[in-house]
Amino acid sequence: MFVYLSKKLIFFNEFCWKIAIPNNTRLNCISWNRDQGYVAVGGDDGLLKVLKLEAATQGGQARGGLAAPSNLSMNQTLDGHKASVQVVTWNETQQKLTTSDRDGVIMVWMLYKGSWYEEMTNDRKKSTVKGMSWTRDGQKICIVYEDGAIIVGSVDGNRIWGKELKGTPLTGVQWSPDGRLLLFSVRSGELHLYDNQGAFVMRLSVQCVNLGPSRAVSIAACVWFTGPAPTNRPVLAILYENGKMQLMRNENDDLPIIVDTQMQAISCQWNHDGSILAVCGMKTSMADKESNQAMFYSAYGVHLRTLKVPGREVTSLSWEGRSLRIAFGVDSFIYFANIRPDYMWCSFGRTVAFLQADSGRDGAVFTFWDTASNQCFSKTVDVPLCVAASADHCVIAVEAPRLASRDANVSVETNFGDHPMFQLLVCNSMSTTVDSRYIDLWPHFVGMNSTHVVVASKEQFLLWPYRTPKGVSALPAAKSKRERRFHVDDTPSGVAEVLNDLDRSGFEVPSASELAVAIFSRHEPKDTQPDRASCFTCEALVPDASASCPHCGTRFPACVASGRALVNPTDAWLCSVCHHLASPAEIATRRSCPLCHGLIGATSSGARDKSLQQIISRSSTSYQQVINYHFLLLAQRQLKSGLMHSAVLTSLRLREYENVLDPEEIYGLLALASCADRSFGTASRAFIKLEALESLPEPRRAEYEELAVAIFSRHEPKDTQPDRASCFTCEALVPDASASCPHCGTRFPACVASGRALVNPTDAWLCSVCHHLASPAEIATRRSCPLCHGLIGATSSGARDSTDL
């Protein structure tokens, strides 16, 4: 990529193309409509202008593809704002312009007969608008105010919902690409994520700066690329005023890319396809006369170019629709710079292959142009990285974000785990893929000759012997050279051996990778449909090869006779000697246990309940530990499933098991579940318990204290009104979180399915094996006891009264 200012291909500060704003009015914001080409600028004293540039032409055609402007086809001043215009944003789908000033006045403008007119005005008269963002389809807008107010409205001006975050000053907003989430930037430097209905989701993990109660770093810009992008490429950029920036693949990215721009950052913006991020600001060192500059980074944080910007203060930037120009708001001027990308192309034979500048949403498009017949063939690939050619073929190196090939004759390799994958595509002059190879080597450079493709990263290079259709027809009788990989630290003799090997000819035994190519070119790498059975816990259909249920996580024991997973172990045969399980069908023809060889007697699946009860009753201490860990796992499962209030109730029950479980684990889980449930009163008491633990190391105690201060400085330590039920002894109303009645002292047993206290246990279900209770509503959808997994038979609430507890 090469960056220079219009009109001359020379330095920025001598020959630049700029537009001067009348009366030396300072500019605050700029936005370029990428579909229609309009440029909106806002400044002091209510300044709002809409401009449109015409491309410079020579003889009716663009000069060499240059994007330099020559004159203005529109220069319209929009009247209506009285105060300084702070925010301008386009709704490109609906052809609307939305602006806001320092007094909080919001105006929507529409295009009518070639001019822009005011469509509607909104004045909240309370605070300044800090950010506005339209969804990708242009149907919704989110407006955030400095005082924490949030408004989401429709394109026709109707309010959808509103929210006020008291004590949380907001500085910006972005919609997620799919429109399901809203990301708000806070003055303290935090980023809060909400869903599109206004419910809080989480705080984003910020790793590029250290934030704390006494340390705040302002966010300069937060931009979320909304176009199509590979799943492993960063799309969310968070830029802080101190120049630190992190690039995230999604909102849950725990390993973002950290970049230090080493300047006082002002703003940033993605280009049209999300491959380049432009950042503008001022250098921290004032040694040079020109302190303003723009820095260009790849999506992975690699610095590409730096452009010096004249003037005292740069305030904003915006890309043109095809990213061939970029505009800067500087003082009272608009500066334009041309972007000349490194075009990707190669030639072989009489064919020229090149990447089209305007690629579709489904991927990049390569065009193969036969210069003799003037025929063109197109090929859609994933994100291309580099290209090379030799003889009658070319090779294209692309990212491989999906486990599926765009070509029917290309097999997919899936043995790379979590490593990024790349693909080499060898194509002929008609754009047909004749050979391909998946690699885990980042292809910074690629080259080829008539027999081999060489791929090089920063540390390694790969020598791959590709095959043309002539070579494939000779497999496996004849074989080409083996694929080889070398590191840059390898000895020079090894490299010489590789170079000499390129000139040798001969036949060798096929390697495993080449045999795999021969096999899977004739057979699809696909398994037959597996048998399925119902999980005994959640009743979901599970493949017979599964060792655990993918839905509820229940692990299945193995049959000692066949090795198969016992998806429903309640029907299994239980050995009375070693207490291992087996399928009744496998045991029917045997006389002894396959594991311990104990004689098979009268023990059947019906006698299994008695055997389990005997095993459990051997040690009351071990049995109590089983119950304790059952409720611990239940609380964690509820928290993970989003059942926040149920997780709080189960965690409260864990307080009775401090002699078995780790107290820090108990109260840490209770604090986490309570904060997620917004039961900050319970969370406050949990933090007090954590800080009072004598076994807690001092550094960890300090971390808990700092976390408590951060939480309760924003939220009052108060619980919501609890649900209540009548005590079955004294009939007093008792909160659902109570383990005992505060009036008569009666203790309530816990439901083994939900963890809730059974305030009226006379109506509860009683397990005939472990004799624990559960709510009938929880048991109605189960086939076995949640604690001992005994089969649920005819025992009902009526049978409980006749049981001696």
N, C-alpha and C positions, 0 to 999 in steps of 0.2 A: 504494500500500500504506500502511495506517495501523496503527501498533502501539500497543497500550495494555495496561496490566495489568488483570487481573480484580480486582475485580468492576466497578469504576466506570470510566467513560470520562474519567478525570482523571489527575493526575500519579502517577508510579510510587511515590514515597516516602510518600504519604499513605494511599491506599486500594489495597492490594494483596492478592491472594489467595495465601496461602502455607501450606505445611505444615511444622510444626516437628518436628524429629527429637528423640526423648527423650534426656535426659541431655546435651543440647548436644553431641552427637557430630558431629564434623566430617565433611562429605560430600566424597568424592574423585571420584566418577563417577556418571553418570546415563545411562540409555538407555530410550527409549520404543519399545515394540513397536508398529509401525505397522499391523499387521493386527488384533491382538486388543485393543490399547489399554492393555496393562499397562506400568507404569513401574517399572523396577528401579533402585535406588540403592544404592551401596556407600560405606562410610565407615570411620573408625577403629575399632579394637577389634573387628574382625570383623563390623561392622554390614552386614547385607544385608536389604533389604526389597523387597517387590513390592506395588505399589499399583495400583488401578484407579479411574479417575474416572468419574462419571456426569455427563452433560450436564445443564445447568440447563434445566428445562422449565416451561412455563406452560400449564396445561390440557391436558397430554399432548403438547404440541408444543414444539419448540425456539423460544426467544424470538427472533424476527427473524433466525434463522440464527446466533445467537451460539454460540461454542464454549466459553463460560465454564463451569468445573466448579462443582458445588454441593456434592457430598459424595463419599465414598469407598464403592465397592461391594466393595473388597478392601483389606485392610491386614495383610499377612502378613509375619512376620519369619522368615527362613530361617537356621537354625542350622547351623554346620559350620565356618566360617572362624574362626581364632583371631587372625590378624594383620589389619592394615589391608587392606581390599578395594580393589584398584587398578583392575581392569578388569571391566566387565560388557558382554556383547554377546548379542544375540538371534539365534537361528536361527528366523526367522519361518515358514519353509516347514515345518519339522519340529516347531514349537512346543516349542523347547527354550531354556533360558537357560544361558549359560556364564559363569562368574565365576572370578576369580583374586585371590589376596592377595599380600602382600609376601614371604611365605615361599616362594612358588612353587607353592602348592597350587591345583589347578584342579578345579572342581566343575561338573558338568552336572546341571541340574534339569529335571524333566519335569512337565507338568500332568496331574493325575489327579483326576477327580471334583471339579473346581473349586478344587483346591489344588495347590501346588507341592511336589514331593518330590525328594530327592536320587536321581539315577540312577547316577552313577559319579563316582569321585574319582581324581585323578592327582597324585602328589607327586614331582617330579624331585629335590628336596632339594639343588639346586646353585645356583640363581639365581632372580631375580625375573622373572616374566612381564611384558613390556612392551607386548604387543599380541596380540590375537586377532582373526581375521577369517574369516567363513564365505563360501563361494562363493554366487553368486546362487541356485543351486538347492538350497542347504542340504546338499549331500552331502559336502563337504570343509571342514575347518577348518585354518588355519595358525596356529601358535603360535610366537612369537619370545621369546627370553629375553635378558636384559641381557648375558650373557656371549657372545652370538653363536650360541647354539644355535637350530636351527629344527626344528620338528616339523610334519608334515602328516599329518592323520589323517582317517578316515572318520566318518560320523555315528554308526556303531555302536560307536565306540571303538577300532577297529583302526588301528595305525600304518601309513601308506602309505610314507613315507620320512622320513629325518632327515638333518640336515647341521649341521656346526659350523663357523662362520666365526671361527677363532681370531684374537684381536686386533682384532675388529670388533664393538664394542658396538652392539647394535640398540636402537631406541626405538619401532618400530611396524611394521605390515604392512598391506597392502591387496591384495586380489585385483583383477585387471582385470575389466571387465564380462563378458567372454566366458570367464573362468576359465582362460585360457591362460598368464597371466603373474602373477608375484608382485612387488610393489614393497616393498622394505625401506628404512626410514629409519635412518640411522646417526647415532651421537652427534656425529660431526664435522660433520654437516649435509649429507652426501652422500646420494643415493638410488640404490640398486642394484636393477637389474631382473634377475630370474631367470625361467626358464620353469617350468611346473608340475611338472617332473621334477627341479628343483634345479640346472639348468645355468645358469651365468652368461651373461647376454645383453649388458648394457651398463650404464654409468652415465648417469643422466638429466642433461640439460643444465640447470644451475641458473644463472639470470641475475639473480634478484632480490637476491642477496647475493654477496659476494666470498669464496670459500672458498679456503683454502690450507693448507700443512703447519703453519703457525704461527697460523692463524686459523680458528676453528671457531665456527659459529653453530648453536645447537640448534633442532631442528624441533619446533614446538608441535603440529602436526597435519598429517596427509596423508590426504585423503579423495578417493576415486575413485567418482563417481556411476555406479551400475550399471544404471540404467534406460534406456529408449529416449531418444535425443537426436539432434538434427541433427548431421551430420558436421562442420559448421563452428562448433559451439558448444562452449566449454570444458567439460570434465567432470572434470578432475583439478585439485584445489586443493592447493597446498603452502604451508603457513603456518609462518613462522619466529617465534621468540620475540621478536625485535626488531620485530615488526609488519610486516615485508616479506612479500609473498605473490605467488605467480605462478600464473596459471590457464592450463592447457594443454588443447588439443583432444585430444591423444593423447600416448603416451609418446615419439613422435618429433617433437613440435612444437618447431621451432627459433625460433619467434617467439611466445613466450608473452605473456600480458597481465600487466604488472607493476603491483601495487597496494601502496601504503604506507598501512597503517591508522593509523599514528602512535600506537600504544599497545603495551603489553607484552602480547602475544597469549597466550592460554591454550588455546583450542580453536576449531574451526569445523566446520560440517556443512551439507550440501546439504539443501534441502527435498525433498518427495516427487517432484517432476518435474524437479529439477535446474535450475530457473530462478532460484532465490535461494540465496545462500550467507550463512549467519549466522556471525559471528565475535565471540567474547567475549574480554574481557581487561580490563586496567587502563590508564588513561591515564598517560602518562609525566609529565604535569604534575599536581602534587598541589595546585593552587590551589583546586580545588573539593573540597567535603567528600565527595561521592560520586565515587569514582575508577573504580568498575566500570561497564562499559558494554558493550552489544552493538551491533554495526554490521551492517547488511544490505546486501548487494551483489547486483547482477544477475550472470548468468553471464559477462558481458563486462566485469566489474569496475567497473560504474557504481554509485556509492554511492546508496542509496535512502533509508535512514532510520538514525537513531541512537537507541538506547533506554538510558536511565540505569538502572543496577541498584543497589539498596541493599546494604548490608552491607560487611564488610571485604574479603572475597576471593571472587570467583567462580571456581569450579573446573571447571565442565563445563556443557554445554547439549545439548538433544536436541529434535527436532521431533516433533510429533504426526503421525499417519498421513496426514491430508489437509492438513497444514501450516497449519491454522487456529489452532494453539496452539504455544507453544514453552516448554520448561521449563529452568530454570537451577538448578544446585546452588550455593548461596551459604552459606558457613559451615555452620550446622546447619539450614538451611531449604531448601525447594524453592519457588521462585517460578514462577508461571505468567503468561504474557503472551498476549493475544489478537492474532491477525493478521487484519486486515481488508483483503483484496486489492482492487485496483481492478478491479471486474468489467467485462467487455467486453460491451457490448450497444448496440443501436440500434433505432429504430422507424421504419417507413415504411408509409403507408396504414393498414391494419388488422393489420399484421404486426409482431411483436416478434422480433428475432433476438438470441440471446444465446449466450455460450460456456458450455458445461457445465463445472462444477467438476471432475467426475471424468471425464477424457478417457481413451480407451483407449490401448493400446500402439501402435496404428497411426497415431495422430495426434490432434489436437484435434477435438472435435465441436461444431459450431454447430447450434443448434436454431432453426427458424423456426416460430413459433407464430402461427397465425391466430386472433386474439382473437374473431372473430365466429363461426366454425364450430368452434373449439376443436381444429382439426387441427394436427398437428406434423409437420414435415419435418426430417430430419437431414442434415448435410453434414460430411464428414470432410476436414480440411485439414491442411497442415503447421503449423508453429509460427505462431500468429496474433500480430500486432503491434498493430494498431488497426483500427477499423471506423467507417464513417460511412454515412449513408443520405439519400435525397432522392427525392421523388415515389414511383415504383413500384419502386425498386431500392435495393440497398445495395452497398457495396464493402468487401471484406475484404483487408487487406494482410498477407501471410504471408511467412515465410522460404521459400526454395526450395532445400532441400539436395540434392534428387535431380533428375536430368535426365529426368523423366517426369511427366506430368500425371495427376492423379486423375480428370480428366474427359476423356471421349473426344473432345469437340468443342473442346478447347483445344490449340493447337499449342505446341511447346516451342522456345524460342530458345536457342542454344548459343554465342553470340558474345561472351560476357563474359570469357572466359579464366579467370584465377584470382580475379577479383573476386567478392565475395559477391553472390548473386542474390536478388531479392525478386519477389513476384508480386502483382499486383492482380487480384482476382476480383470482377466485377460480377455480382450474383445477383438473381434475381427472388424473389417471395414464396414460391415452391415450392422454394427452395434450388438451382435450376438456374443454372449459370454461363452467362450470355449473352455475355460478352466478358471477355477477360483480357489482361494485359500484363506481360511480364517487364521489370524495371528493375534498375539497379545503384545506386539511390538508397535510402539507409536511410530508411524511412518513419516518422519520429518523429511526424508528424501527417498526417492524411488528411481531406479534405472533398470534397463533391460537390454538383452541382446536376443539373438534368435533362439536361445535355449534356456536362459536363466533370467530371473527377476531378482534384483538386489534391493533390499529394503534396509534403511539405516535409521536408528533412533539416535539419541544423544550418547548412549552407552554401548549399543550393540548393533550388529548388522546381520541380516539373514540372507542366505543364498538359497533361492527356491527354484528348482527345475520344473518349469511349467510344461504342459503338454498341449499340443494342438490335436485336432481330430486324427491326423495321420499317426501320431504317437500313441493315442488311445487304442487304435485298432490293433496295434502290435502287442498290447498288454495281455497276458503276463510273460509271453515268450521273450520279449525284449524290454529292457527297463532303462530309463534315463538315470541321471546321477541322483544321489541322495541329497535331501535337504540338510543344510548345515547352518549353524548359528555360532557367531564369534563375538566376544567382548573386546572392547577397545584396549584392554590391558593384556590381551593374549600376545604371545611372543610373535615377532615378525616372521619366524620360520613357518608358523601355522598359517599366517596369511598368505605367504608365498606358496604353500602347499595348495591352498584353495585356488589361487590364480592359475597354478599349473594344472589343477584338476579340470579347469574349464576347457583346456585344450586336449584332454585325453578323451579317447572313445573306448567303448567296451560295454560288456553286459555284466550285471551283478544281480544278486538275489534280491527280489523285491522287498522293500521295507514294509513295516506294519501299516504306515500311513497310506502307502500306495495300494496295498491290498484292500484297505478300507475303502479307498476311492473306487476300486474295481467292484467291490461287493455292493456298496450303497448307491452306485450308479445304476444298478439293476434291481435293487430291493429298497423299498421305502423304510427308513429307520423308525418303525412304529410298532408298538406292542399290540397284542390282541386285547379285546375287551375283557377286563378282569371280573371275576365273580365278586359279588357284594353281599354284605350282611348288615343287619341293624345293630348299632352300638347299644350295649345294655344300659348305658347311662342317659344319652340324649336321643337314642333311637334314629340317629342319622345313618344313611347308607355309607358303609366304609368298604374300600377294596380289601380283599382277603390277604393282600400282601402287606397291609399296614400293621405296624407294631403299636400304634396309638391312634386315637380318634383325632382327625384333623379339625374337628369342630369344637369338642369340649376338652380335648387333651387327655382323656382317660387312656392309660396304658393297658394293653391287653396281655394276659399271661400266655405263655407258649405251651402248646400241647407236647408233652414229653414223648408221645408216640410218633407224631408226624412232623412236629416242628412248626405247624401252622399257628397263627394267632387265634386265640379263643375270644372272638368278638363278643360272645355272650357266655362268660364263664359260669353264670348261675346254673346252667344246665350241664356243666362238665362233671366228669367223674373225679373224685378226690381220693387219693391214696391215703389209707389209714396209717401208713408207716412213715413216708417221707413228706406227706401233705402237699404233693404237687398234683397238678391237674392234667387231664387228658380228655380227648373227645370220646364220648360213649361209643361211637361207631368204631373207633380204633381199638377200644378195650374189649369189645364184644367177642373178638376172636382170640383173646390172649388169656393166659392163666396167671400171669404175674405182671407187676408194674415194670414198664420199660426202663425206669430209672434205677429203682432200688431193688427190683426183682422180688418184692414182697408179694405173697399170694393175694390174689384178688378174691375177696369174700363177698359178703352181702352188701357192702357199702355201695350205695348208689347216689344219684343226684339228690334223692330225697333225704338221704342221711348226711348230706354235705352240711346242712345248717347245724346239725348237732356237732359235727366235727369242728366246724369253725368256732362254735361257741365254746367247745372244750379247749381249743387253741387259745382263744382270747382270754378265757378264765384262768389260764396258767399263771399269769402275772397281772395283778390289778394295776401296778405301777406302769407297766408297758401299755396296758389298755388305756390308762388315763392320758399317756403321752400321745397315743393315736388320736384321741378325741381333741387334744389341744392343737395338734398340727392340722387336724381336719378343719377346725375353725380358722386357723391362720391361712391355710391355702384357700379356703372359701372367701375370706375377706379380700385376698389378693386377686382372686378370679373375678369377684364382683367389681372391684376397682377397675380392672382392665376392661371389663365388659361395659363400663359406663353406669353401673348401678351404684351411684355415689352414696345415697342415703343408706342403702342396705350394707354397703361396705363400712359405713360409720357404726351402724348397730352391731355388726359382727366384730369389729375392732374393739368396741366397748366391752364385749363379752370376753375378749382376750385378757383384760385386766385381771381376771381371776386366776390366770395361769402364769403369773410372774415367777413362780418357783420352778417352772419347767422351761418356759420360753425366755428368750433374751428380752429384758425390759426395754432396751433401746429399740429393738425391732418392733415391739408391741406399740410403744408410744410414737415411734416414727411413722408407722403405718396409720395410726389413729390421726396424727397431725396431717398427714398427706390426704387421707380420705376426707377429713373434716374441711380442709381448705377447698378441696374439689367440690364438696357439697355446700360450700359457703356457710358452714356451721362454725363460725370463727370463735364462738364462745368455747366450744369443745376443743377446737384447735389450740386456743390459748392455754387451756388446762393441760393439754398434752405437751406443749412446749415447756410449761413449768415443771412437769414431771421429768422431761428430758434433761433440763438444765440442773435438776436436783440429784441426778444419778451420781452416786459416789464413784462408780467404776468408769465413768466417762473421762477420757483424756481431755486435758485442758484446751488444746487447739480445737478439738471437735465441739467442746462446750461453747467456745467463743463463736464458732460457725453457727450453731443453733441460735445463740443470742442475736447475732447479726441478722439471721434470717427472720427471726421473730420480730425484730424492730422493723425490718423492711415490709413485713406483711401487715402488722397491726398499726403502723403509721398511716396505712391507707384504708384499713378496714376495722370497724369497731368490733371488739371481741364480744359478739352477741350472737346467739343462735336464733334461727327462725322458730316460729311457734310449732311445737311438736304435736304429732298425733297422739290421742289419748284413748284408753280403753278401760273398762271396769274390772277391778280386781275380783277374782272369783271367790275370794274369802270375805272381804269387807265391802265390796262393791264400790270402793272409792275410785275416782278417775286417776289413772296412772299414765305417765308419758311412756311412749313405745320404746324409749331407750333405757328404761329402768330394768335392772335385773331382779329387783325385789320391790315390794310395796312399801312406800315410805310411811304408811299409816299403820298397818298391822304387822309388817315385817315378813310377810310371806314371800318366799323366793320363787321366782318363775323359771321353769326350765327353758332351754333354748331349742328352737327349731333347728334340726340338723341339716335342713335343706336351705334355709335362708339366713340363719343366725339370729333372727328376731326373737325377742322374749315372748313366750306363750303366756299371755296374761290370763287366759282362760283355758288351761290345759285339759279340762274335762271333755272338750270337743276335739282334742288333737288325735292324730293317728299314732298308734304304738307299733313299733317293729317287734315281731315275734322272735327275732334272733338276738339283737343287741339291746332291746327294751328301751330304746330312745324314742323321743317324740318328734313329730313334725306336723306342720300345718296341713290339713286335708287339701287345701288349694294347691300347695306345692307338690304333694304326692300324686295328685290326680293325673299328671302327665308323665309319671315315672313308672318303671317296671321293677325297680329294686331300691333298697334303702340307700340313701346318700352316704351313710356312714359305713355300714358293714356289707353293703351290696347284697343282702339277703333278699330273696324274691318276695314281692308284695303279693300276699295271698288274699284270703277272705277276711283277715283281721280288719275290723272297722272301729270307728269311734265308740260303738256300743260295747265292743269286746274289751275296751280299756278299763272300764269300771270294775270288771271282774278280775283284774290283774293286780296282784299285791306289789305296790311300788316301794 
